Amino acid sequence: MTPQPWSRKRPHATIILASVVLCAYAVTGLSDPQLLGQALQTAAGMALRILPPFAMVFAILVALDRWLDPKALKRLLGAGSGARGWMLILLSGIVSAGPLYAWFPALAHAKGEGVSEGRIAGFLYARAVKPALLPVMILYFGAWYAAVFSAGIIMLAIVQGLAIDRLGGVTGG
């Protein structure tokens, strides 16, 4: 398994970053207390906006860890899972919600459990199809356009995933 950028081998980097941020807030508070209040309100607002997606991904990770063993995950979504694996990963990408960055920890976990990078690329690509926005797309561009556009994204998700797997040396699409 490849080392993760958030590795525990360098906890001092996190402490240094936190110290720099706290010092910046302290300097701001001493020079302009009103600006510090605005900065803290903005930071709290951002934290409240990103907390739900992170909580959702955390819940998914806990559920995967608790109820889906690594062998089952690899069998369902691994390189040898075939068309069923592609259908599952594309459907998961289409119905996934929340900001993209919130999915990275879950996808890294899935990769560690044996899901190929091509399947992960397919998931990310398929996120461009948004069922909730299809009625708006149909309204503005027509049903034919929406169908062809969505089908094209899905087909290219598979092509891109297969290309990544092939370039990475994974076989058994």
TORBALUM-22998 format. One record per atom (N, C-alpha, C): residue number from 1; residue in three letters; x, y, z. Coordinates in Angstrom, 2 decimals. Layout:
<pts>
PT, seq, type, c1, c2, c3
PT, NUM, ALA, X, Y, Z
...
</pts>
This chain:
<pts>
PT, seq, type, c1, c2, c3
PT, 1, MET, 0.84, -1.18, 0.00
PT, 1, MET, 0.00, 0.00, 0.00
PT, 1, MET, 0.88, 1.24, 0.00
PT, 2, THR, 0.52, 2.22, -0.80
PT, 2, THR, 1.33, 3.43, -0.90
PT, 2, THR, 1.12, 4.30, 0.33
PT, 3, PRO, 2.15, 5.02, 0.74
PT, 3, PRO, 2.01, 5.89, 1.91
PT, 3, PRO, 1.01, 7.00, 1.64
PT, 4, GLN, 0.25, 7.34, 2.64
PT, 4, GLN, -0.76, 8.38, 2.52
PT, 4, GLN, -0.16, 9.72, 2.91
PT, 5, PRO, -0.61, 10.82, 2.28
PT, 5, PRO, -0.06, 12.13, 2.60
PT, 5, PRO, -0.34, 12.56, 4.03
PT, 6, TRP, -1.33, 11.97, 4.66
PT, 6, TRP, -1.67, 12.34, 6.03
PT, 6, TRP, -1.03, 11.37, 7.02
PT, 7, SER, 0.05, 10.75, 6.61
PT, 7, SER, 0.72, 9.73, 7.41
PT, 7, SER, 1.06, 10.24, 8.80
PT, 8, ARG, 1.03, 9.36, 9.77
PT, 8, ARG, 1.34, 9.71, 11.15
PT, 8, ARG, 2.84, 9.81, 11.39
PT, 9, LYS, 3.65, 9.59, 10.37
PT, 9, LYS, 5.09, 9.67, 10.53
PT, 9, LYS, 5.56, 11.10, 10.76
PT, 10, ARG, 4.76, 12.08, 10.36
PT, 10, ARG, 5.14, 13.48, 10.51
PT, 10, ARG, 4.07, 14.28, 11.26
PT, 11, PRO, 3.81, 13.96, 12.52
PT, 11, PRO, 2.78, 14.73, 13.22
PT, 11, PRO, 3.22, 16.16, 13.50
PT, 12, HIS, 4.53, 16.41, 13.49
PT, 12, HIS, 5.00, 17.77, 13.76
PT, 12, HIS, 4.56, 18.75, 12.69
PT, 13, ALA, 4.36, 18.30, 11.47
PT, 13, ALA, 3.90, 19.20, 10.40
PT, 13, ALA, 2.52, 19.74, 10.72
PT, 14, THR, 1.65, 18.91, 11.26
PT, 14, THR, 0.31, 19.34, 11.64
PT, 14, THR, 0.40, 20.36, 12.79
PT, 15, ILE, 1.26, 20.09, 13.74
PT, 15, ILE, 1.42, 21.01, 14.88
PT, 15, ILE, 1.97, 22.35, 14.40
PT, 16, ILE, 2.91, 22.31, 13.47
PT, 16, ILE, 3.48, 23.55, 12.93
PT, 16, ILE, 2.41, 24.35, 12.20
PT, 17, LEU, 1.62, 23.68, 11.35
PT, 17, LEU, 0.56, 24.38, 10.62
PT, 17, LEU, -0.46, 24.98, 11.58
PT, 18, ALA, -0.89, 24.21, 12.57
PT, 18, ALA, -1.85, 24.72, 13.55
PT, 18, ALA, -1.27, 25.92, 14.31
PT, 19, SER, 0.01, 25.85, 14.65
PT, 19, SER, 0.66, 26.96, 15.37
PT, 19, SER, 0.71, 28.22, 14.51
PT, 20, VAL, 1.02, 28.06, 13.23
PT, 20, VAL, 1.07, 29.21, 12.32
PT, 20, VAL, -0.31, 29.85, 12.20
PT, 21, VAL, -1.34, 29.02, 12.06
PT, 21, VAL, -2.70, 29.54, 11.95
PT, 21, VAL, -3.11, 30.26, 13.24
PT, 22, LEU, -2.83, 29.65, 14.39
PT, 22, LEU, -3.17, 30.30, 15.66
PT, 22, LEU, -2.42, 31.61, 15.85
PT, 23, CYS, -1.16, 31.65, 15.43
PT, 23, CYS, -0.39, 32.90, 15.52
PT, 23, CYS, -0.99, 33.97, 14.61
PT, 24, ALA, -1.41, 33.57, 13.42
PT, 24, ALA, -2.02, 34.53, 12.50
PT, 24, ALA, -3.31, 35.09, 13.10
PT, 25, TYR, -4.11, 34.22, 13.72
PT, 25, TYR, -5.33, 34.70, 14.37
PT, 25, TYR, -4.99, 35.61, 15.55
PT, 26, ALA, -3.95, 35.28, 16.30
PT, 26, ALA, -3.56, 36.12, 17.46
PT, 26, ALA, -3.09, 37.49, 17.00
PT, 27, VAL, -2.26, 37.53, 15.96
PT, 27, VAL, -1.79, 38.82, 15.44
PT, 27, VAL, -2.97, 39.63, 14.92
PT, 28, THR, -3.88, 38.97, 14.22
PT, 28, THR, -5.07, 39.67, 13.71
PT, 28, THR, -5.90, 40.20, 14.87
PT, 29, GLY, -6.07, 39.39, 15.92
PT, 29, GLY, -6.86, 39.82, 17.08
PT, 29, GLY, -6.24, 41.00, 17.80
PT, 30, LEU, -4.92, 41.03, 17.88
PT, 30, LEU, -4.25, 42.15, 18.55
PT, 30, LEU, -4.31, 43.42, 17.72
PT, 31, SER, -4.20, 43.28, 16.39
PT, 31, SER, -4.18, 44.47, 15.54
PT, 31, SER, -5.57, 44.97, 15.17
PT, 32, ASP, -6.53, 44.06, 15.02
PT, 32, ASP, -7.88, 44.46, 14.62
PT, 32, ASP, -8.89, 43.43, 15.16
PT, 33, PRO, -9.37, 43.62, 16.38
PT, 33, PRO, -10.28, 42.64, 16.99
PT, 33, PRO, -11.56, 42.41, 16.18
PT, 34, GLN, -12.05, 43.45, 15.52
PT, 34, GLN, -13.25, 43.30, 14.71
PT, 34, GLN, -12.99, 42.37, 13.52
PT, 35, LEU, -11.83, 42.49, 12.91
PT, 35, LEU, -11.46, 41.61, 11.80
PT, 35, LEU, -11.31, 40.17, 12.29
PT, 36, LEU, -10.80, 39.99, 13.51
PT, 36, LEU, -10.70, 38.65, 14.08
PT, 36, LEU, -12.09, 38.03, 14.23
PT, 37, GLY, -13.05, 38.82, 14.68
PT, 37, GLY, -14.42, 38.32, 14.81
PT, 37, GLY, -14.99, 37.89, 13.47
PT, 38, GLN, -14.76, 38.69, 12.44
PT, 38, GLN, -15.22, 38.32, 11.10
PT, 38, GLN, -14.53, 37.05, 10.60
PT, 39, ALA, -13.23, 36.95, 10.86
PT, 39, ALA, -12.48, 35.77, 10.42
PT, 39, ALA, -12.98, 34.52, 11.13
PT, 40, LEU, -13.24, 34.62, 12.42
PT, 40, LEU, -13.75, 33.46, 13.17
PT, 40, LEU, -15.15, 33.07, 12.71
PT, 41, GLN, -15.99, 34.06, 12.41
PT, 41, GLN, -17.32, 33.76, 11.89
PT, 41, GLN, -17.23, 33.06, 10.53
PT, 42, THR, -16.34, 33.53, 9.67
PT, 42, THR, -16.16, 32.91, 8.36
PT, 42, THR, -15.65, 31.48, 8.50
PT, 43, ALA, -14.67, 31.29, 9.38
PT, 43, ALA, -14.12, 29.95, 9.59
PT, 43, ALA, -15.18, 29.01, 10.16
PT, 44, ALA, -15.98, 29.50, 11.10
PT, 44, ALA, -17.04, 28.66, 11.67
PT, 44, ALA, -18.09, 28.32, 10.61
PT, 45, GLY, -18.43, 29.28, 9.77
PT, 45, GLY, -19.39, 29.02, 8.69
PT, 45, GLY, -18.88, 27.98, 7.71
PT, 46, MET, -17.60, 28.08, 7.36
PT, 46, MET, -17.01, 27.08, 6.46
PT, 46, MET, -17.00, 25.71, 7.11
PT, 47, ALA, -16.65, 25.66, 8.38
PT, 47, ALA, -16.62, 24.38, 9.09
PT, 47, ALA, -18.01, 23.75, 9.13
PT, 48, LEU, -19.03, 24.57, 9.35
PT, 48, LEU, -20.40, 24.04, 9.39
PT, 48, LEU, -20.87, 23.56, 8.02
PT, 49, ARG, -20.36, 24.18, 6.94
PT, 49, ARG, -20.73, 23.74, 5.59
PT, 49, ARG, -20.05, 22.44, 5.19
PT, 50, ILE, -18.81, 22.25, 5.62
PT, 50, ILE, -18.12, 21.02, 5.21
PT, 50, ILE, -18.32, 19.86, 6.17
PT, 51, LEU, -18.83, 20.14, 7.35
PT, 51, LEU, -19.03, 19.07, 8.33
PT, 51, LEU, -20.03, 18.00, 7.86
PT, 52, PRO, -21.19, 18.34, 7.30
PT, 52, PRO, -22.12, 17.29, 6.85
PT, 52, PRO, -21.54, 16.34, 5.80
PT, 53, PRO, -20.86, 16.84, 4.74
PT, 53, PRO, -20.28, 15.88, 3.80
PT, 53, PRO, -19.22, 14.98, 4.43
PT, 54, PHE, -18.40, 15.54, 5.31
PT, 54, PHE, -17.40, 14.71, 5.97
PT, 54, PHE, -18.05, 13.70, 6.89
PT, 55, ALA, -19.11, 14.08, 7.57
PT, 55, ALA, -19.82, 13.13, 8.43
PT, 55, ALA, -20.44, 12.01, 7.59
PT, 56, MET, -20.97, 12.36, 6.42
PT, 56, MET, -21.56, 11.34, 5.54
PT, 56, MET, -20.49, 10.35, 5.08
PT, 57, VAL, -19.34, 10.86, 4.65
PT, 57, VAL, -18.27, 9.99, 4.20
PT, 57, VAL, -17.75, 9.14, 5.37
PT, 58, PHE, -17.65, 9.73, 6.55
PT, 58, PHE, -17.23, 8.97, 7.73
PT, 58, PHE, -18.21, 7.84, 8.01
PT, 59, ALA, -19.49, 8.13, 7.92
PT, 59, ALA, -20.50, 7.10, 8.14
PT, 59, ALA, -20.38, 5.98, 7.09
PT, 60, ILE, -20.13, 6.35, 5.85
PT, 60, ILE, -19.95, 5.35, 4.79
PT, 60, ILE, -18.72, 4.49, 5.08
PT, 61, LEU, -17.62, 5.14, 5.51
PT, 61, LEU, -16.41, 4.39, 5.83
PT, 61, LEU, -16.65, 3.42, 6.98
PT, 62, VAL, -17.36, 3.87, 8.01
PT, 62, VAL, -17.67, 3.00, 9.14
PT, 62, VAL, -18.53, 1.84, 8.69
PT, 63, ALA, -19.54, 2.12, 7.87
PT, 63, ALA, -20.42, 1.05, 7.38
PT, 63, ALA, -19.64, 0.05, 6.52
PT, 64, LEU, -18.79, 0.56, 5.64
PT, 64, LEU, -17.99, -0.34, 4.81
PT, 64, LEU, -17.06, -1.19, 5.67
PT, 65, ASP, -16.46, -0.56, 6.66
PT, 65, ASP, -15.55, -1.29, 7.53
PT, 65, ASP, -16.27, -2.34, 8.37
PT, 66, ARG, -17.48, -2.01, 8.78
PT, 66, ARG, -18.22, -2.91, 9.67
PT, 66, ARG, -18.89, -4.06, 8.92
PT, 67, TRP, -19.51, -3.76, 7.78
PT, 67, TRP, -20.36, -4.77, 7.13
PT, 67, TRP, -19.82, -5.35, 5.82
PT, 68, LEU, -18.78, -4.75, 5.28
PT, 68, LEU, -18.28, -5.25, 4.01
PT, 68, LEU, -16.81, -5.62, 4.18
PT, 69, ASP, -16.54, -6.90, 4.12
PT, 69, ASP, -15.15, -7.33, 4.29
PT, 69, ASP, -14.36, -7.02, 3.02
PT, 70, PRO, -13.04, -6.89, 3.13
PT, 70, PRO, -12.21, -6.53, 1.98
PT, 70, PRO, -12.34, -7.49, 0.80
PT, 71, LYS, -12.52, -8.77, 1.07
PT, 71, LYS, -12.66, -9.74, -0.02
PT, 71, LYS, -13.94, -9.47, -0.82
PT, 72, ALA, -15.03, -9.14, -0.12
PT, 72, ALA, -16.29, -8.85, -0.81
PT, 72, ALA, -16.17, -7.57, -1.64
PT, 73, LEU, -15.53, -6.55, -1.08
PT, 73, LEU, -15.36, -5.29, -1.80
PT, 73, LEU, -14.52, -5.52, -3.06
PT, 74, LYS, -13.45, -6.29, -2.91
PT, 74, LYS, -12.60, -6.57, -4.07
PT, 74, LYS, -13.35, -7.39, -5.10
PT, 75, ARG, -14.18, -8.33, -4.64
PT, 75, ARG, -14.95, -9.16, -5.56
PT, 75, ARG, -15.99, -8.32, -6.30
PT, 76, LEU, -16.65, -7.38, -5.60
PT, 76, LEU, -17.70, -6.56, -6.22
PT, 76, LEU, -17.15, -5.46, -7.12
PT, 77, LEU, -16.01, -4.86, -6.74
PT, 77, LEU, -15.53, -3.68, -7.45
PT, 77, LEU, -14.10, -3.78, -7.93
PT, 78, GLY, -13.45, -4.90, -7.71
PT, 78, GLY, -12.06, -5.06, -8.12
PT, 78, GLY, -11.90, -5.18, -9.62
PT, 79, ALA, -10.67, -5.33, -10.05
PT, 79, ALA, -10.36, -5.36, -11.48
PT, 79, ALA, -11.06, -6.51, -12.19
PT, 80, GLY, -11.31, -7.62, -11.53
PT, 80, GLY, -11.93, -8.77, -12.17
PT, 80, GLY, -13.44, -8.83, -12.03
PT, 81, SER, -14.07, -7.75, -11.59
PT, 81, SER, -15.51, -7.79, -11.32
PT, 81, SER, -16.36, -7.65, -12.58
PT, 82, GLY, -15.75, -7.29, -13.71
PT, 82, GLY, -16.45, -7.25, -14.98
PT, 82, GLY, -17.53, -6.19, -15.07
PT, 83, ALA, -18.55, -6.49, -15.87
PT, 83, ALA, -19.63, -5.53, -16.14
PT, 83, ALA, -20.41, -5.18, -14.88
PT, 84, ARG, -20.62, -6.16, -14.00
PT, 84, ARG, -21.36, -5.88, -12.76
PT, 84, ARG, -20.61, -4.84, -11.92
PT, 85, GLY, -19.29, -4.97, -11.85
PT, 85, GLY, -18.50, -4.00, -11.10
PT, 85, GLY, -18.60, -2.60, -11.69
PT, 86, TRP, -18.56, -2.53, -13.03
PT, 86, TRP, -18.69, -1.23, -13.68
PT, 86, TRP, -20.07, -0.63, -13.42
PT, 87, MET, -21.11, -1.45, -13.50
PT, 87, MET, -22.46, -0.93, -13.25
PT, 87, MET, -22.58, -0.40, -11.82
PT, 88, LEU, -22.05, -1.13, -10.86
PT, 88, LEU, -22.12, -0.69, -9.46
PT, 88, LEU, -21.35, 0.61, -9.24
PT, 89, ILE, -20.14, 0.68, -9.80
PT, 89, ILE, -19.32, 1.86, -9.56
PT, 89, ILE, -19.91, 3.08, -10.26
PT, 90, LEU, -20.46, 2.90, -11.48
PT, 90, LEU, -21.05, 4.03, -12.19
PT, 90, LEU, -22.32, 4.50, -11.50
PT, 91, LEU, -23.16, 3.58, -11.08
PT, 91, LEU, -24.37, 3.95, -10.35
PT, 91, LEU, -24.02, 4.66, -9.05
PT, 92, SER, -22.99, 4.18, -8.36
PT, 92, SER, -22.55, 4.84, -7.13
PT, 92, SER, -22.09, 6.26, -7.42
PT, 93, GLY, -21.35, 6.45, -8.51
PT, 93, GLY, -20.90, 7.79, -8.86
PT, 93, GLY, -22.05, 8.71, -9.22
PT, 94, ILE, -23.03, 8.18, -9.94
PT, 94, ILE, -24.17, 9.01, -10.35
PT, 94, ILE, -24.99, 9.46, -9.15
PT, 95, VAL, -25.23, 8.59, -8.19
PT, 95, VAL, -26.09, 8.94, -7.05
PT, 95, VAL, -25.32, 9.57, -5.90
PT, 96, SER, -23.99, 9.62, -5.99
PT, 96, SER, -23.21, 10.20, -4.90
PT, 96, SER, -23.52, 11.69, -4.78
PT, 97, ALA, -23.40, 12.18, -3.56
PT, 97, ALA, -23.71, 13.59, -3.30
PT, 97, ALA, -22.57, 14.21, -2.51
PT, 98, GLY, -22.60, 15.50, -2.42
PT, 98, GLY, -21.59, 16.20, -1.64
PT, 98, GLY, -20.42, 16.63, -2.51
PT, 99, PRO, -19.53, 17.41, -1.91
PT, 99, PRO, -18.38, 17.89, -2.67
PT, 99, PRO, -17.40, 16.74, -2.97
PT, 100, LEU, -16.70, 16.89, -4.05
PT, 100, LEU, -15.78, 15.85, -4.52
PT, 100, LEU, -14.71, 15.53, -3.48
PT, 101, TYR, -14.14, 16.56, -2.86
PT, 101, TYR, -13.04, 16.32, -1.92
PT, 101, TYR, -13.46, 15.47, -0.72
PT, 102, ALA, -14.73, 15.49, -0.40
PT, 102, ALA, -15.19, 14.69, 0.73
PT, 102, ALA, -15.14, 13.20, 0.42
PT, 103, TRP, -15.13, 12.84, -0.86
PT, 103, TRP, -15.10, 11.43, -1.25
PT, 103, TRP, -13.69, 10.86, -1.29
PT, 104, PHE, -12.67, 11.70, -1.31
PT, 104, PHE, -11.31, 11.19, -1.45
PT, 104, PHE, -10.92, 10.19, -0.36
PT, 105, PRO, -11.22, 10.45, 0.93
PT, 105, PRO, -10.85, 9.44, 1.94
PT, 105, PRO, -11.54, 8.09, 1.71
PT, 106, ALA, -12.81, 8.12, 1.34
PT, 106, ALA, -13.52, 6.86, 1.10
PT, 106, ALA, -12.94, 6.14, -0.11
PT, 107, LEU, -12.59, 6.88, -1.15
PT, 107, LEU, -12.02, 6.26, -2.34
PT, 107, LEU, -10.62, 5.72, -2.07
PT, 108, ALA, -9.85, 6.44, -1.24
PT, 108, ALA, -8.53, 5.93, -0.86
PT, 108, ALA, -8.67, 4.63, -0.06
PT, 109, HIS, -9.67, 4.58, 0.81
PT, 109, HIS, -9.94, 3.37, 1.59
PT, 109, HIS, -10.32, 2.22, 0.65
PT, 110, ALA, -11.18, 2.51, -0.31
PT, 110, ALA, -11.60, 1.48, -1.27
PT, 110, ALA, -10.41, 0.99, -2.08
PT, 111, LYS, -9.53, 1.91, -2.47
PT, 111, LYS, -8.32, 1.51, -3.21
PT, 111, LYS, -7.47, 0.59, -2.36
PT, 112, GLY, -7.34, 0.91, -1.09
PT, 112, GLY, -6.57, 0.06, -0.19
PT, 112, GLY, -7.17, -1.32, -0.01
PT, 113, GLU, -8.49, -1.43, -0.24
PT, 113, GLU, -9.18, -2.71, -0.10
PT, 113, GLU, -9.22, -3.48, -1.41
PT, 114, GLY, -8.64, -2.92, -2.48
PT, 114, GLY, -8.53, -3.68, -3.72
PT, 114, GLY, -9.33, -3.15, -4.89
PT, 115, VAL, -10.02, -2.02, -4.75
PT, 115, VAL, -10.74, -1.44, -5.88
PT, 115, VAL, -9.71, -0.78, -6.80
PT, 116, SER, -9.80, -1.06, -8.09
PT, 116, SER, -8.80, -0.56, -9.02
PT, 116, SER, -8.91, 0.95, -9.20
PT, 117, GLU, -7.80, 1.55, -9.60
PT, 117, GLU, -7.79, 3.00, -9.85
PT, 117, GLU, -8.70, 3.36, -11.01
PT, 118, GLY, -8.84, 2.45, -11.96
PT, 118, GLY, -9.75, 2.68, -13.08
PT, 118, GLY, -11.19, 2.78, -12.63
PT, 119, ARG, -11.59, 1.91, -11.70
PT, 119, ARG, -12.95, 1.97, -11.16
PT, 119, ARG, -13.16, 3.28, -10.38
PT, 120, ILE, -12.14, 3.70, -9.66
PT, 120, ILE, -12.24, 4.96, -8.92
PT, 120, ILE, -12.37, 6.13, -9.89
PT, 121, ALA, -11.62, 6.10, -10.99
PT, 121, ALA, -11.74, 7.14, -12.02
PT, 121, ALA, -13.14, 7.13, -12.62
PT, 122, GLY, -13.68, 5.94, -12.85
PT, 122, GLY, -15.04, 5.83, -13.38
PT, 122, GLY, -16.06, 6.43, -12.43
PT, 123, PHE, -15.89, 6.18, -11.14
PT, 123, PHE, -16.77, 6.77, -10.12
PT, 123, PHE, -16.72, 8.29, -10.19
PT, 124, LEU, -15.50, 8.83, -10.22
PT, 124, LEU, -15.35, 10.29, -10.25
PT, 124, LEU, -15.93, 10.89, -11.53
PT, 125, TYR, -15.72, 10.22, -12.65
PT, 125, TYR, -16.23, 10.71, -13.93
PT, 125, TYR, -17.76, 10.67, -13.94
PT, 126, ALA, -18.34, 9.57, -13.40
PT, 126, ALA, -19.79, 9.41, -13.42
PT, 126, ALA, -20.49, 10.42, -12.52
PT, 127, ARG, -19.76, 11.05, -11.61
PT, 127, ARG, -20.37, 12.07, -10.75
PT, 127, ARG, -20.88, 13.26, -11.57
PT, 128, ALA, -20.42, 13.39, -12.82
PT, 128, ALA, -20.87, 14.50, -13.67
PT, 128, ALA, -22.32, 14.34, -14.09
PT, 129, VAL, -22.86, 13.12, -14.01
PT, 129, VAL, -24.27, 12.89, -14.33
PT, 129, VAL, -25.06, 13.14, -13.04
PT, 130, LYS, -25.90, 14.15, -13.07
PT, 130, LYS, -26.68, 14.52, -11.88
PT, 130, LYS, -28.16, 14.33, -12.16
PT, 131, PRO, -28.76, 13.25, -11.62
PT, 131, PRO, -30.18, 12.99, -11.88
PT, 131, PRO, -31.09, 14.16, -11.49
PT, 132, ALA, -30.73, 14.86, -10.43
PT, 132, ALA, -31.57, 15.98, -9.98
PT, 132, ALA, -31.58, 17.12, -10.99
PT, 133, LEU, -30.53, 17.22, -11.81
PT, 133, LEU, -30.46, 18.31, -12.78
PT, 133, LEU, -30.94, 17.92, -14.16
PT, 134, LEU, -31.25, 16.64, -14.36
PT, 134, LEU, -31.72, 16.21, -15.68
PT, 134, LEU, -32.97, 16.94, -16.15
PT, 135, PRO, -33.97, 17.17, -15.29
PT, 135, PRO, -35.14, 17.93, -15.77
PT, 135, PRO, -34.78, 19.33, -16.27
PT, 136, VAL, -33.84, 19.98, -15.60
PT, 136, VAL, -33.43, 21.32, -16.04
PT, 136, VAL, -32.70, 21.23, -17.38
PT, 137, MET, -31.84, 20.21, -17.53
PT, 137, MET, -31.13, 20.03, -18.78
PT, 137, MET, -32.12, 19.75, -19.92
PT, 138, ILE, -33.12, 18.92, -19.63
PT, 138, ILE, -34.14, 18.61, -20.64
PT, 138, ILE, -34.91, 19.88, -21.01
PT, 139, LEU, -35.22, 20.70, -20.02
PT, 139, LEU, -35.95, 21.94, -20.25
PT, 139, LEU, -35.16, 22.87, -21.19
PT, 140, TYR, -33.87, 23.02, -20.93
PT, 140, TYR, -33.06, 23.94, -21.72
PT, 140, TYR, -32.59, 23.37, -23.05
PT, 141, PHE, -32.26, 22.07, -23.09
PT, 141, PHE, -31.62, 21.51, -24.27
PT, 141, PHE, -32.40, 20.40, -24.96
PT, 142, GLY, -33.43, 19.87, -24.31
PT, 142, GLY, -34.22, 18.81, -24.90
PT, 142, GLY, -33.83, 17.43, -24.39
PT, 143, ALA, -34.75, 16.49, -24.50
PT, 143, ALA, -34.55, 15.13, -23.98
PT, 143, ALA, -33.45, 14.40, -24.75
PT, 144, TRP, -33.42, 14.57, -26.06
PT, 144, TRP, -32.41, 13.87, -26.86
PT, 144, TRP, -31.00, 14.29, -26.44
PT, 145, TYR, -30.79, 15.58, -26.31
PT, 145, TYR, -29.49, 16.10, -25.89
PT, 145, TYR, -29.12, 15.55, -24.51
PT, 146, ALA, -30.04, 15.61, -23.56
PT, 146, ALA, -29.76, 15.14, -22.20
PT, 146, ALA, -29.42, 13.65, -22.19
PT, 147, ALA, -30.13, 12.86, -22.98
PT, 147, ALA, -29.87, 11.42, -23.03
PT, 147, ALA, -28.50, 11.13, -23.65
PT, 148, VAL, -28.21, 11.77, -24.78
PT, 148, VAL, -26.93, 11.54, -25.45
PT, 148, VAL, -25.77, 12.05, -24.59
PT, 149, PHE, -25.95, 13.20, -23.99
PT, 149, PHE, -24.91, 13.78, -23.14
PT, 149, PHE, -24.61, 12.88, -21.95
PT, 150, SER, -25.66, 12.42, -21.26
PT, 150, SER, -25.48, 11.55, -20.09
PT, 150, SER, -24.88, 10.21, -20.49
PT, 151, ALA, -25.36, 9.63, -21.58
PT, 151, ALA, -24.81, 8.35, -22.06
PT, 151, ALA, -23.34, 8.52, -22.44
PT, 152, GLY, -23.00, 9.64, -23.05
PT, 152, GLY, -21.61, 9.90, -23.42
PT, 152, GLY, -20.71, 9.98, -22.20
PT, 153, ILE, -21.17, 10.65, -21.16
PT, 153, ILE, -20.39, 10.74, -19.92
PT, 153, ILE, -20.18, 9.35, -19.34
PT, 154, ILE, -21.23, 8.55, -19.32
PT, 154, ILE, -21.12, 7.21, -18.75
PT, 154, ILE, -20.16, 6.34, -19.57
PT, 155, MET, -20.28, 6.41, -20.89
PT, 155, MET, -19.36, 5.63, -21.73
PT, 155, MET, -17.91, 6.10, -21.57
PT, 156, LEU, -17.71, 7.40, -21.50
PT, 156, LEU, -16.35, 7.91, -21.33
PT, 156, LEU, -15.80, 7.61, -19.94
PT, 157, ALA, -16.67, 7.47, -18.95
PT, 157, ALA, -16.22, 7.06, -17.62
PT, 157, ALA, -15.60, 5.67, -17.69
PT, 158, ILE, -16.24, 4.79, -18.45
PT, 158, ILE, -15.71, 3.43, -18.62
PT, 158, ILE, -14.41, 3.46, -19.41
PT, 159, VAL, -14.39, 4.22, -20.50
PT, 159, VAL, -13.19, 4.31, -21.33
PT, 159, VAL, -12.02, 4.85, -20.51
PT, 160, GLN, -12.26, 5.91, -19.76
PT, 160, GLN, -11.19, 6.49, -18.96
PT, 160, GLN, -10.72, 5.52, -17.89
PT, 161, GLY, -11.65, 4.84, -17.25
PT, 161, GLY, -11.29, 3.87, -16.22
PT, 161, GLY, -10.47, 2.73, -16.79
PT, 162, LEU, -10.89, 2.20, -17.94
PT, 162, LEU, -10.13, 1.13, -18.58
PT, 162, LEU, -8.75, 1.60, -18.99
PT, 163, ALA, -8.67, 2.83, -19.49
PT, 163, ALA, -7.36, 3.37, -19.89
PT, 163, ALA, -6.44, 3.50, -18.68
PT, 164, ILE, -6.96, 3.99, -17.58
PT, 164, ILE, -6.14, 4.11, -16.37
PT, 164, ILE, -5.68, 2.74, -15.90
PT, 165, ASP, -6.58, 1.77, -15.92
PT, 165, ASP, -6.18, 0.43, -15.52
PT, 165, ASP, -5.12, -0.15, -16.46
PT, 166, ARG, -5.30, 0.05, -17.75
PT, 166, ARG, -4.33, -0.48, -18.73
PT, 166, ARG, -2.97, 0.20, -18.57
PT, 167, LEU, -2.98, 1.51, -18.43
PT, 167, LEU, -1.72, 2.24, -18.28
PT, 167, LEU, -1.04, 1.87, -16.96
PT, 168, GLY, -1.85, 1.55, -15.95
PT, 168, GLY, -1.30, 1.15, -14.67
PT, 168, GLY, -0.95, -0.32, -14.58
PT, 169, GLY, -1.23, -1.06, -15.63
PT, 169, GLY, -0.88, -2.47, -15.65
PT, 169, GLY, -1.90, -3.40, -15.03
PT, 170, VAL, -3.13, -2.91, -14.78
PT, 170, VAL, -4.18, -3.76, -14.22
PT, 170, VAL, -4.89, -4.46, -15.37
PT, 171, THR, -5.16, -5.74, -15.22
PT, 171, THR, -5.88, -6.48, -16.25
PT, 171, THR, -7.15, -7.07, -15.66
PT, 172, GLY, -8.06, -7.47, -16.51
PT, 172, GLY, -9.27, -8.14, -16.05
PT, 172, GLY, -10.45, -7.23, -15.90
PT, 173, GLY, -10.53, -6.10, -16.70
PT, 173, GLY, -11.58, -5.11, -16.69
PT, 173, GLY, -12.91, -5.60, -16.38
</pts>
